[in-house]
Amino acid sequence: MKPIAPSPDLTSQLAAQLRERRQELQSLLHAAAEAAKAGDAPADVVDFKDVAAIDSRAQVDEVAQTHAIEELERIAAALRRVDAGTYGQCADCGEAIDERRLRALPATPFCTACQAIHERPALGRR
């Protein structure tokens, strides 16, 4: 059975979720930028364990910020598709993306089959 494109009501609902998530991520990145500006690192680093803990936390924060930026990019692209009237269509094959997939991953640009192709290791793609 072939998936059908999302209804206008579902598209509107998912677009609202995307905008809400965009706001959450922007707030998270803003808070991280403010914390970095304020220099939240403790002034009394006394041993290598403290230095290692601070370095580890900084690396975790950097990865989290990178993921947030990448998600913001996917959300922006999804909202552009909403505006263009192509939301819910696979960016690769043009087929409708299953409604269940859109509900789970509202920013997804691909149907399940095309996503599987994108997730294959580069050597396995043909």
Backbone torsions as a table, in degrees:
resi	resn	phi	psi	omega
1	MET	NA	129.5	-176.3
2	LYS	-81.9	132.3	178.5
3	PRO	-67.5	149.0	177.2
4	ILE	-104.6	155.8	179.8
5	ALA	-62.0	150.0	-180.0
6	PRO	-64.9	147.8	177.9
7	SER	-67.9	159.7	176.4
8	PRO	-57.5	-35.7	178.7
9	ASP	-65.0	-44.7	178.9
10	LEU	-65.6	-41.9	178.1
11	THR	-59.0	-43.9	179.0
12	SER	-63.2	-42.8	179.5
13	GLN	-63.7	-45.1	-179.0
14	LEU	-69.5	-34.8	176.3
15	ALA	-63.2	-39.1	176.9
16	ALA	-63.9	-40.7	177.0
17	GLN	-63.2	-40.5	179.2
18	LEU	-63.8	-41.9	178.8
19	ARG	-65.0	-39.2	178.3
20	GLU	-64.4	-44.7	179.5
21	ARG	-65.3	-37.4	176.9
22	ARG	-59.1	-43.4	179.3
23	GLN	-63.5	-42.5	178.4
24	GLU	-60.1	-45.7	-178.5
25	LEU	-67.5	-39.5	177.7
26	GLN	-63.3	-39.0	177.6
27	SER	-65.0	-42.4	178.5
28	LEU	-60.7	-45.6	-179.8
29	LEU	-67.6	-37.0	177.6
30	HIS	-64.3	-43.5	178.7
31	ALA	-63.6	-39.5	178.3
32	ALA	-65.1	-39.6	178.8
33	ALA	-66.2	-41.0	178.4
34	GLU	-64.8	-40.8	179.0
35	ALA	-64.2	-40.4	179.1
36	ALA	-66.7	-38.7	179.1
37	LYS	-65.6	-38.4	-177.5
38	ALA	-76.1	-14.1	179.9
39	GLY	66.8	63.1	-176.5
40	ASP	-71.2	-2.2	179.8
41	ALA	-66.9	137.4	179.3
42	PRO	-64.1	144.4	-178.0
43	ALA	-80.6	-20.3	-174.9
44	ASP	-102.2	63.3	175.7
45	VAL	-77.8	119.5	-173.1
46	VAL	-111.2	-21.8	-179.2
47	ASP	-149.3	177.2	-177.0
48	PHE	-65.6	-29.2	177.6
49	LYS	-63.3	-42.1	178.2
50	ASP	-63.9	-43.6	179.7
51	VAL	-62.6	-44.2	179.7
52	ALA	-63.5	-41.3	179.2
53	ALA	-64.0	-42.1	179.3
54	ILE	-65.6	-43.4	178.3
55	ASP	-62.7	-43.2	179.6
56	SER	-62.4	-44.4	179.7
57	ARG	-63.5	-40.0	179.2
58	ALA	-63.3	-39.1	178.8
59	GLN	-67.2	-42.7	177.9
60	VAL	-62.2	-43.9	179.2
61	ASP	-62.3	-40.7	179.9
62	GLU	-63.8	-42.3	178.1
63	VAL	-64.5	-43.1	179.7
64	ALA	-61.7	-40.9	178.9
65	GLN	-67.3	-38.7	177.8
66	THR	-63.0	-44.0	177.9
67	HIS	-63.4	-39.3	179.3
68	ALA	-64.2	-41.8	178.9
69	ILE	-64.5	-43.1	178.5
70	GLU	-63.3	-40.7	178.5
71	GLU	-66.3	-38.6	176.6
72	LEU	-60.6	-39.3	178.1
73	GLU	-64.2	-41.8	178.5
74	ARG	-65.4	-38.8	178.9
75	ILE	-65.6	-43.8	178.8
76	ALA	-60.3	-42.3	179.1
77	ALA	-64.4	-41.2	179.3
78	ALA	-64.6	-41.3	179.1
79	LEU	-67.2	-32.8	174.5
80	ARG	-64.9	-38.3	177.6
81	ARG	-65.9	-37.5	176.2
82	VAL	-59.3	-49.9	-178.9
83	ASP	-62.0	-35.1	-178.6
84	ALA	-81.3	-10.5	-179.1
85	GLY	81.2	15.8	-179.4
86	THR	-110.5	7.3	-180.0
87	TYR	-62.7	134.8	179.9
88	GLY	95.1	-3.6	174.9
89	GLN	-102.9	136.8	179.2
90	CYS	-63.4	133.0	-179.8
91	ALA	-68.7	-19.8	-179.9
92	ASP	-94.4	-57.9	-172.0
93	CYS	-97.9	-15.4	179.3
94	GLY	83.0	-4.2	178.3
95	GLU	-74.5	160.5	178.2
96	ALA	-67.6	141.6	175.4
97	ILE	-87.0	133.0	-178.6
98	ASP	-54.5	136.6	-178.5
99	GLU	-56.5	-39.1	-179.9
100	ARG	-62.8	-38.1	178.4
101	ARG	-66.8	-42.4	179.2
102	LEU	-64.5	-37.9	178.5
103	ARG	-65.8	-36.9	-179.5
104	ALA	-77.8	-37.8	-176.4
105	LEU	-134.1	76.9	-173.3
106	PRO	-59.3	-23.0	-178.4
107	ALA	-92.2	1.7	-175.5
108	THR	-64.3	134.9	176.9
109	PRO	-95.4	-5.1	-171.3
110	PHE	-125.3	149.3	169.8
111	CYS	-72.3	171.0	-177.0
112	THR	-59.7	-44.1	-177.8
113	ALA	-63.4	-45.2	-179.4
114	CYS	-70.7	-34.2	176.4
115	GLN	-61.5	-40.3	178.9
116	ALA	-61.0	-38.4	177.7
117	ILE	-64.5	-41.9	-179.6
118	HIS	-67.5	-25.6	-178.0
119	GLU	-88.2	-9.5	177.0
120	ARG	-65.8	146.2	174.8
121	PRO	-59.1	149.8	-176.6
122	ALA	-54.2	-35.1	-179.6
123	LEU	-69.3	-28.8	-177.8
124	GLY	-85.0	-12.5	-179.3
125	ARG	-75.4	140.2	176.6
126	ARG	-145.7	NA	NA
